[in-house]
Amino acid sequence: MLFNLNKSTVLITGGTGSFGEAVTNILLSQGVNEVRIFSRDEKKQDELRKKYSNSKISFYIGDVRDKESINDAMNNVDYVFHAAALKQVPSCEFFPLEAMKTNVIGTSNVLDVAIANKVKKVICLSTDKAVYPINAMGQSKALMEKVALAKSRTSKGTQICITRYGNVLASRGSVFPVFLEKVRGGLPLTVTDDEMTRFIMTLEEAVNLVLYAFESGINGDTLVQKSKSVSMKIFIDAFKIALNIPDYSVEKIGIRHGEKKYEALLGEEELLRAVDLEKFYRVPIDSRGLNYEQYMEEGIAGLAEINESYNSNNAERMDLQDLVDLFKQELTIT
């Protein structure tokens, strides 16, 4: 990592989650002056406080829905990683207004306070579910992205970038640890549709994407890491091989609330403007102003040439053995 973090103060919203803990380890190794963990979960904060016992880490109880609590934590902050969100698809389907309050209004609050406090850069974490969203979680994240892009147009000294990625293998609530718990409890593995495909990345890759955006992103950028995908059938096969449970029971339960057959990391329209950076795609902000003649008379040429999104159904698939090796690696960490 080339970006100079020495003596800087970094705030992580939703900092008690898997991402927050992983990026905290990296920030501490970079010689930061202070890492501020901001979340509303006092239990997880207490666990992290005891785990690290590090004077460079400060803990702030607060909620992104409450501007005042954010402001208390944002004073003299140099950089922000905004990871706070409601992320579970089924719960957001039943409580869509709660998803909007946290993912949309909460993001707006974080960005307003960051700009007011002259923060140098904010990285907002998004998801593939924000592309052509059919569920409340994805829709709220799509609006979160629009809020971030809108504020980047007028943020002056504060740069705002977005990162978007798929399923993080070992993050809390993801399918891998859920399957482990089922095996430990002697319960069958449950799959909604074994032909369903998903982008898979490790927590390390997710953190690297965010750090890449932190180092290289330009104001208004959306950055996406190129990722391989996997069908749930191959996922389960690899999981059973990795755990040496070839005959373990699998139960098909049907598609849950708000699920897609496959996910997209870039829409067709975004691919038209995306810059290929070998390991990443960079989608620069549409810099046109609010001049309706540009939309009515001066559209973007070439859109007809793009006829598909970058999605988990047409992306390169992960090899079975590579997935087995990845699972075995995660098992040694777990």
C-alpha beads as a LAMMPS data file, in Angstrom:
LAMMPS data file: protein, C-alpha beads

334 atoms
333 bonds

1 atom types
1 bond types

-500.0 500.0 xlo xhi
-500.0 500.0 ylo yhi
-500.0 500.0 zlo zhi

Masses

1 110.0

Atoms # bond

1 1 1 0.000 0.000 0.000
2 1 1 1.552 3.275 -1.128
3 1 1 -0.886 5.760 0.368
4 1 1 0.657 7.474 3.374
5 1 1 -1.425 6.759 6.466
6 1 1 1.302 7.666 8.909
7 1 1 -0.015 9.766 11.822
8 1 1 -3.532 9.906 10.319
9 1 1 -6.844 9.333 12.096
10 1 1 -9.248 6.902 10.422
11 1 1 -12.913 6.350 11.270
12 1 1 -14.661 3.072 10.403
13 1 1 -18.446 3.148 10.587
14 1 1 -19.898 -0.275 11.309
15 1 1 -16.387 -0.990 12.530
16 1 1 -17.252 -4.044 14.635
17 1 1 -18.106 -6.139 11.571
18 1 1 -15.823 -8.511 9.659
19 1 1 -14.547 -5.775 7.372
20 1 1 -13.911 -3.353 10.218
21 1 1 -11.809 -5.833 12.131
22 1 1 -9.793 -6.827 9.052
23 1 1 -9.044 -3.266 7.972
24 1 1 -8.184 -2.247 11.543
25 1 1 -5.349 -4.782 11.529
26 1 1 -3.957 -3.254 8.332
27 1 1 -4.343 0.329 9.539
28 1 1 -2.454 -0.419 12.749
29 1 1 0.404 -1.858 10.697
30 1 1 0.538 1.368 8.638
31 1 1 1.455 3.581 11.572
32 1 1 -1.851 5.423 11.948
33 1 1 -2.270 7.769 14.866
34 1 1 -5.763 6.496 15.718
35 1 1 -8.438 4.101 14.483
36 1 1 -11.970 5.014 15.548
37 1 1 -14.508 2.214 15.629
38 1 1 -18.030 3.620 15.301
39 1 1 -21.050 1.368 15.796
40 1 1 -24.161 0.885 17.920
41 1 1 -23.175 -2.591 19.124
42 1 1 -21.631 -2.185 22.575
43 1 1 -21.160 -5.942 23.028
44 1 1 -19.008 -6.302 19.922
45 1 1 -17.125 -3.130 20.816
46 1 1 -16.332 -4.539 24.244
47 1 1 -15.130 -7.802 22.664
48 1 1 -12.834 -5.913 20.284
49 1 1 -11.573 -3.648 23.049
50 1 1 -10.503 -6.688 25.054
51 1 1 -9.103 -8.463 21.992
52 1 1 -6.880 -5.588 20.869
53 1 1 -6.127 -3.754 24.123
54 1 1 -4.473 -1.101 21.945
55 1 1 -4.305 2.578 22.868
56 1 1 -4.485 3.550 19.188
57 1 1 -8.042 2.214 18.904
58 1 1 -10.924 4.353 20.161
59 1 1 -14.515 3.149 20.389
60 1 1 -17.550 5.339 19.753
61 1 1 -21.099 4.223 20.454
62 1 1 -23.417 5.826 17.933
63 1 1 -25.735 5.314 14.999
64 1 1 -25.343 6.605 11.447
65 1 1 -29.006 7.628 11.662
66 1 1 -28.000 10.203 14.300
67 1 1 -25.893 13.047 12.904
68 1 1 -24.912 14.300 16.336
69 1 1 -23.373 10.979 17.338
70 1 1 -21.436 10.873 14.056
71 1 1 -20.172 14.404 14.590
72 1 1 -18.772 13.468 17.990
73 1 1 -16.717 10.717 16.339
74 1 1 -15.692 12.666 13.204
75 1 1 -13.760 15.522 14.811
76 1 1 -10.193 15.728 13.399
77 1 1 -10.651 12.576 11.274
78 1 1 -8.577 12.333 8.080
79 1 1 -10.226 9.371 6.346
80 1 1 -13.486 7.412 6.632
81 1 1 -14.406 3.857 5.658
82 1 1 -18.195 3.759 5.645
83 1 1 -19.212 0.129 6.209
84 1 1 -22.277 0.575 8.440
85 1 1 -25.332 -0.962 6.778
86 1 1 -28.257 -3.317 7.040
87 1 1 -27.054 -6.199 4.855
88 1 1 -29.421 -9.150 5.265
89 1 1 -31.739 -9.502 2.273
90 1 1 -34.695 -11.214 4.033
91 1 1 -34.811 -8.818 7.009
92 1 1 -34.665 -5.787 4.699
93 1 1 -37.602 -7.238 2.729
94 1 1 -39.718 -7.194 5.884
95 1 1 -38.382 -3.870 7.174
96 1 1 -37.593 -1.787 4.068
97 1 1 -37.950 1.553 5.860
98 1 1 -35.278 0.471 8.324
99 1 1 -32.990 -0.370 5.392
100 1 1 -33.638 3.082 3.942
101 1 1 -32.949 4.831 7.274
102 1 1 -29.593 3.112 7.753
103 1 1 -28.326 2.588 4.210
104 1 1 -29.576 5.797 2.569
105 1 1 -30.199 8.439 5.229
106 1 1 -27.359 7.085 7.367
107 1 1 -24.949 7.415 4.450
108 1 1 -26.158 10.938 3.768
109 1 1 -25.507 11.802 7.416
110 1 1 -22.000 10.317 7.358
111 1 1 -21.087 12.220 4.194
112 1 1 -22.554 15.528 5.391
113 1 1 -20.607 15.307 8.651
114 1 1 -17.415 14.230 6.839
115 1 1 -17.636 17.194 4.458
116 1 1 -18.359 19.606 7.335
117 1 1 -15.314 18.270 9.192
118 1 1 -13.089 18.552 6.109
119 1 1 -12.321 14.827 5.944
120 1 1 -9.916 14.137 3.084
121 1 1 -11.546 10.989 1.684
122 1 1 -14.548 8.739 2.304
123 1 1 -14.890 5.218 0.885
124 1 1 -18.476 3.927 0.832
125 1 1 -18.920 0.142 0.706
126 1 1 -21.656 -1.149 -1.594
127 1 1 -22.771 -4.499 -3.008
128 1 1 -23.524 -6.268 -6.276
129 1 1 -27.154 -6.312 -5.130
130 1 1 -27.284 -2.574 -5.937
131 1 1 -27.103 -3.409 -9.676
132 1 1 -30.568 -3.979 -11.168
133 1 1 -31.917 -4.395 -7.618
134 1 1 -35.046 -6.448 -6.987
135 1 1 -34.906 -6.492 -3.188
136 1 1 -35.085 -3.779 -0.545
137 1 1 -31.496 -4.254 0.541
138 1 1 -30.207 -3.813 -3.004
139 1 1 -32.551 -0.909 -3.681
140 1 1 -31.415 0.900 -0.542
141 1 1 -27.780 0.307 -1.495
142 1 1 -28.438 1.573 -5.018
143 1 1 -29.863 4.769 -3.519
144 1 1 -26.884 4.919 -1.168
145 1 1 -24.620 4.974 -4.219
146 1 1 -26.678 7.756 -5.810
147 1 1 -26.457 9.805 -2.598
148 1 1 -22.679 9.349 -2.513
149 1 1 -22.294 10.342 -6.173
150 1 1 -24.553 13.379 -5.771
151 1 1 -22.582 14.624 -2.771
152 1 1 -19.268 14.014 -4.547
153 1 1 -20.280 16.671 -7.086
154 1 1 -20.274 19.381 -4.413
155 1 1 -17.982 17.966 -1.729
156 1 1 -15.061 20.281 -2.589
157 1 1 -12.115 19.146 -0.447
158 1 1 -13.600 15.777 0.517
159 1 1 -13.206 12.982 -2.031
160 1 1 -15.988 10.368 -2.089
161 1 1 -15.578 6.965 -3.736
162 1 1 -17.695 3.803 -3.865
163 1 1 -16.556 0.192 -3.854
164 1 1 -18.875 -2.582 -4.958
165 1 1 -18.293 -6.292 -4.436
166 1 1 -20.070 -9.627 -4.166
167 1 1 -20.256 -12.218 -1.405
168 1 1 -17.363 -12.136 1.042
169 1 1 -16.611 -15.741 1.903
170 1 1 -16.079 -15.634 5.652
171 1 1 -17.990 -12.495 6.609
172 1 1 -20.556 -12.730 9.383
173 1 1 -23.873 -14.104 8.149
174 1 1 -22.452 -15.329 4.821
175 1 1 -23.126 -18.840 3.581
176 1 1 -19.764 -20.388 4.528
177 1 1 -19.982 -19.808 8.317
178 1 1 -23.714 -20.608 8.180
179 1 1 -22.928 -23.993 6.596
180 1 1 -20.230 -24.631 9.226
181 1 1 -22.753 -24.026 12.007
182 1 1 -25.216 -26.428 10.378
183 1 1 -22.592 -29.161 10.164
184 1 1 -21.551 -28.603 13.772
185 1 1 -25.201 -28.843 14.795
186 1 1 -25.862 -31.942 12.698
187 1 1 -28.378 -30.100 10.503
188 1 1 -28.701 -30.551 6.726
189 1 1 -27.182 -27.977 4.411
190 1 1 -29.939 -25.877 2.867
191 1 1 -29.779 -24.532 -0.677
192 1 1 -32.375 -22.405 -2.410
193 1 1 -31.435 -23.255 -6.011
194 1 1 -28.256 -25.151 -6.877
195 1 1 -28.019 -23.411 -10.265
196 1 1 -27.943 -20.000 -8.587
197 1 1 -24.612 -18.223 -9.144
198 1 1 -22.761 -15.737 -6.954
199 1 1 -19.529 -13.767 -7.042
200 1 1 -17.151 -15.033 -4.359
201 1 1 -14.237 -13.165 -2.830
202 1 1 -12.202 -13.520 0.335
203 1 1 -12.267 -10.964 3.116
204 1 1 -8.682 -10.103 2.192
205 1 1 -9.770 -9.321 -1.389
206 1 1 -12.647 -7.178 -0.140
207 1 1 -10.284 -5.183 2.058
208 1 1 -7.768 -4.856 -0.787
209 1 1 -10.480 -3.429 -3.058
210 1 1 -11.353 -0.788 -0.468
211 1 1 -7.690 0.052 0.084
212 1 1 -7.194 0.296 -3.685
213 1 1 -10.064 2.794 -3.845
214 1 1 -8.546 4.628 -0.900
215 1 1 -5.198 4.857 -2.675
216 1 1 -6.210 5.298 -6.323
217 1 1 -9.863 6.329 -6.478
218 1 1 -10.829 9.703 -7.892
219 1 1 -13.737 11.724 -6.530
220 1 1 -17.011 10.182 -7.762
221 1 1 -15.458 6.864 -8.798
222 1 1 -17.152 3.493 -8.424
223 1 1 -14.526 0.741 -8.209
224 1 1 -15.213 -2.946 -8.789
225 1 1 -12.796 -5.842 -8.443
226 1 1 -12.942 -8.465 -11.167
227 1 1 -14.162 -11.619 -9.464
228 1 1 -14.895 -15.210 -10.337
229 1 1 -18.303 -16.681 -9.698
230 1 1 -19.565 -20.072 -8.584
231 1 1 -22.821 -21.993 -8.759
232 1 1 -24.312 -23.169 -5.492
233 1 1 -23.967 -26.771 -6.693
234 1 1 -20.193 -26.406 -7.045
235 1 1 -20.062 -24.427 -3.798
236 1 1 -21.707 -27.271 -1.872
237 1 1 -19.592 -29.929 -3.613
238 1 1 -16.403 -28.064 -2.684
239 1 1 -17.622 -27.500 0.869
240 1 1 -18.284 -31.207 1.418
241 1 1 -14.904 -32.170 -0.066
242 1 1 -13.083 -29.609 2.109
243 1 1 -14.755 -30.978 5.258
244 1 1 -14.506 -34.599 4.083
245 1 1 -18.262 -35.143 4.426
246 1 1 -19.120 -36.452 0.916
247 1 1 -22.510 -37.916 1.871
248 1 1 -23.744 -35.037 4.031
249 1 1 -27.449 -34.259 3.618
250 1 1 -28.490 -31.319 1.414
251 1 1 -32.033 -29.955 1.407
252 1 1 -33.472 -27.727 -1.349
253 1 1 -35.768 -25.099 0.169
254 1 1 -36.579 -22.849 -2.797
255 1 1 -35.702 -19.211 -3.434
256 1 1 -36.060 -16.962 -0.378
257 1 1 -37.501 -13.461 -0.115
258 1 1 -35.776 -11.075 -2.523
259 1 1 -33.234 -13.498 -4.005
260 1 1 -31.956 -13.344 -7.580
261 1 1 -30.854 -16.233 -9.745
262 1 1 -27.592 -14.378 -10.314
263 1 1 -26.021 -11.044 -9.350
264 1 1 -24.325 -8.304 -11.394
265 1 1 -21.294 -6.215 -10.465
266 1 1 -21.697 -3.805 -13.391
267 1 1 -24.793 -2.956 -15.387
268 1 1 -24.785 -2.740 -19.174
269 1 1 -24.822 1.043 -19.059
270 1 1 -21.910 1.134 -16.612
271 1 1 -19.828 -1.171 -18.791
272 1 1 -20.067 1.446 -21.541
273 1 1 -18.157 3.935 -19.372
274 1 1 -16.022 1.535 -17.329
275 1 1 -12.236 1.768 -17.514
276 1 1 -10.485 -1.616 -17.467
277 1 1 -7.642 -1.535 -14.914
278 1 1 -6.624 -5.225 -15.247
279 1 1 -7.717 -6.353 -11.773
280 1 1 -10.407 -3.729 -11.365
281 1 1 -13.030 -1.742 -13.218
282 1 1 -13.303 1.984 -12.611
283 1 1 -16.612 3.663 -13.414
284 1 1 -16.102 7.447 -13.367
285 1 1 -18.980 9.674 -12.380
286 1 1 -21.209 11.008 -15.156
287 1 1 -20.030 14.614 -15.007
288 1 1 -22.797 16.138 -17.125
289 1 1 -24.775 18.878 -15.408
290 1 1 -28.502 19.115 -14.853
291 1 1 -29.164 20.358 -18.368
292 1 1 -32.070 18.474 -19.841
293 1 1 -31.051 19.255 -23.422
294 1 1 -28.004 17.034 -22.924
295 1 1 -30.283 14.128 -22.067
296 1 1 -32.800 14.825 -24.815
297 1 1 -30.453 15.783 -27.635
298 1 1 -26.905 14.745 -26.723
299 1 1 -27.019 11.186 -25.436
300 1 1 -24.028 8.859 -25.198
301 1 1 -23.187 7.086 -28.438
302 1 1 -22.432 3.383 -28.422
303 1 1 -24.925 2.161 -25.847
304 1 1 -26.433 -0.226 -28.379
305 1 1 -23.074 -2.012 -28.553
306 1 1 -23.412 -3.181 -24.953
307 1 1 -25.876 -6.030 -24.619
308 1 1 -25.086 -7.659 -21.296
309 1 1 -24.022 -6.825 -17.773
310 1 1 -20.973 -8.113 -15.913
311 1 1 -22.770 -10.740 -13.882
312 1 1 -22.196 -14.004 -12.023
313 1 1 -23.766 -15.976 -14.858
314 1 1 -21.342 -14.805 -17.578
315 1 1 -18.246 -14.224 -15.412
316 1 1 -15.375 -16.691 -15.269
317 1 1 -16.280 -19.581 -12.962
318 1 1 -14.117 -20.693 -10.064
319 1 1 -12.565 -24.142 -10.447
320 1 1 -13.792 -26.830 -8.023
321 1 1 -10.310 -27.612 -6.685
322 1 1 -9.475 -23.925 -6.250
323 1 1 -12.650 -23.533 -4.229
324 1 1 -11.798 -26.589 -2.116
325 1 1 -8.356 -25.129 -1.407
326 1 1 -9.922 -21.792 -0.495
327 1 1 -12.348 -23.463 1.909
328 1 1 -9.530 -25.423 3.553
329 1 1 -7.612 -22.178 4.009
330 1 1 -10.653 -20.559 5.638
331 1 1 -11.075 -23.580 7.911
332 1 1 -7.545 -23.120 9.261
333 1 1 -8.374 -19.453 10.007
334 1 1 -11.736 -20.341 11.553

Bonds

1 1 1 2
2 1 2 3
3 1 3 4
4 1 4 5
5 1 5 6
6 1 6 7
7 1 7 8
8 1 8 9
9 1 9 10
10 1 10 11
11 1 11 12
12 1 12 13
13 1 13 14
14 1 14 15
15 1 15 16
16 1 16 17
17 1 17 18
18 1 18 19
19 1 19 20
20 1 20 21
21 1 21 22
22 1 22 23
23 1 23 24
24 1 24 25
25 1 25 26
26 1 26 27
27 1 27 28
28 1 28 29
29 1 29 30
30 1 30 31
31 1 31 32
32 1 32 33
33 1 33 34
34 1 34 35
35 1 35 36
36 1 36 37
37 1 37 38
38 1 38 39
39 1 39 40
40 1 40 41
41 1 41 42
42 1 42 43
43 1 43 44
44 1 44 45
45 1 45 46
46 1 46 47
47 1 47 48
48 1 48 49
49 1 49 50
50 1 50 51
51 1 51 52
52 1 52 53
53 1 53 54
54 1 54 55
55 1 55 56
56 1 56 57
57 1 57 58
58 1 58 59
59 1 59 60
60 1 60 61
61 1 61 62
62 1 62 63
63 1 63 64
64 1 64 65
65 1 65 66
66 1 66 67
67 1 67 68
68 1 68 69
69 1 69 70
70 1 70 71
71 1 71 72
72 1 72 73
73 1 73 74
74 1 74 75
75 1 75 76
76 1 76 77
77 1 77 78
78 1 78 79
79 1 79 80
80 1 80 81
81 1 81 82
82 1 82 83
83 1 83 84
84 1 84 85
85 1 85 86
86 1 86 87
87 1 87 88
88 1 88 89
89 1 89 90
90 1 90 91
91 1 91 92
92 1 92 93
93 1 93 94
94 1 94 95
95 1 95 96
96 1 96 97
97 1 97 98
98 1 98 99
99 1 99 100
100 1 100 101
101 1 101 102
102 1 102 103
103 1 103 104
104 1 104 105
105 1 105 106
106 1 106 107
107 1 107 108
108 1 108 109
109 1 109 110
110 1 110 111
111 1 111 112
112 1 112 113
113 1 113 114
114 1 114 115
115 1 115 116
116 1 116 117
117 1 117 118
118 1 118 119
119 1 119 120
120 1 120 121
121 1 121 122
122 1 122 123
123 1 123 124
124 1 124 125
125 1 125 126
126 1 126 127
127 1 127 128
128 1 128 129
129 1 129 130
130 1 130 131
131 1 131 132
132 1 132 133
133 1 133 134
134 1 134 135
135 1 135 136
136 1 136 137
137 1 137 138
138 1 138 139
139 1 139 140
140 1 140 141
141 1 141 142
142 1 142 143
143 1 143 144
144 1 144 145
145 1 145 146
146 1 146 147
147 1 147 148
148 1 148 149
149 1 149 150
150 1 150 151
151 1 151 152
152 1 152 153
153 1 153 154
154 1 154 155
155 1 155 156
156 1 156 157
157 1 157 158
158 1 158 159
159 1 159 160
160 1 160 161
161 1 161 162
162 1 162 163
163 1 163 164
164 1 164 165
165 1 165 166
166 1 166 167
167 1 167 168
168 1 168 169
169 1 169 170
170 1 170 171
171 1 171 172
172 1 172 173
173 1 173 174
174 1 174 175
175 1 175 176
176 1 176 177
177 1 177 178
178 1 178 179
179 1 179 180
180 1 180 181
181 1 181 182
182 1 182 183
183 1 183 184
184 1 184 185
185 1 185 186
186 1 186 187
187 1 187 188
188 1 188 189
189 1 189 190
190 1 190 191
191 1 191 192
192 1 192 193
193 1 193 194
194 1 194 195
195 1 195 196
196 1 196 197
197 1 197 198
198 1 198 199
199 1 199 200
200 1 200 201
201 1 201 202
202 1 202 203
203 1 203 204
204 1 204 205
205 1 205 206
206 1 206 207
207 1 207 208
208 1 208 209
209 1 209 210
210 1 210 211
211 1 211 212
212 1 212 213
213 1 213 214
214 1 214 215
215 1 215 216
216 1 216 217
217 1 217 218
218 1 218 219
219 1 219 220
220 1 220 221
221 1 221 222
222 1 222 223
223 1 223 224
224 1 224 225
225 1 225 226
226 1 226 227
227 1 227 228
228 1 228 229
229 1 229 230
230 1 230 231
231 1 231 232
232 1 232 233
233 1 233 234
234 1 234 235
235 1 235 236
236 1 236 237
237 1 237 238
238 1 238 239
239 1 239 240
240 1 240 241
241 1 241 242
242 1 242 243
243 1 243 244
244 1 244 245
245 1 245 246
246 1 246 247
247 1 247 248
248 1 248 249
249 1 249 250
250 1 250 251
251 1 251 252
252 1 252 253
253 1 253 254
254 1 254 255
255 1 255 256
256 1 256 257
257 1 257 258
258 1 258 259
259 1 259 260
260 1 260 261
261 1 261 262
262 1 262 263
263 1 263 264
264 1 264 265
265 1 265 266
266 1 266 267
267 1 267 268
268 1 268 269
269 1 269 270
270 1 270 271
271 1 271 272
272 1 272 273
273 1 273 274
274 1 274 275
275 1 275 276
276 1 276 277
277 1 277 278
278 1 278 279
279 1 279 280
280 1 280 281
281 1 281 282
282 1 282 283
283 1 283 284
284 1 284 285
285 1 285 286
286 1 286 287
287 1 287 288
288 1 288 289
289 1 289 290
290 1 290 291
291 1 291 292
292 1 292 293
293 1 293 294
294 1 294 295
295 1 295 296
296 1 296 297
297 1 297 298
298 1 298 299
299 1 299 300
300 1 300 301
301 1 301 302
302 1 302 303
303 1 303 304
304 1 304 305
305 1 305 306
306 1 306 307
307 1 307 308
308 1 308 309
309 1 309 310
310 1 310 311
311 1 311 312
312 1 312 313
313 1 313 314
314 1 314 315
315 1 315 316
316 1 316 317
317 1 317 318
318 1 318 319
319 1 319 320
320 1 320 321
321 1 321 322
322 1 322 323
323 1 323 324
324 1 324 325
325 1 325 326
326 1 326 327
327 1 327 328
328 1 328 329
329 1 329 330
330 1 330 331
331 1 331 332
332 1 332 333
333 1 333 334
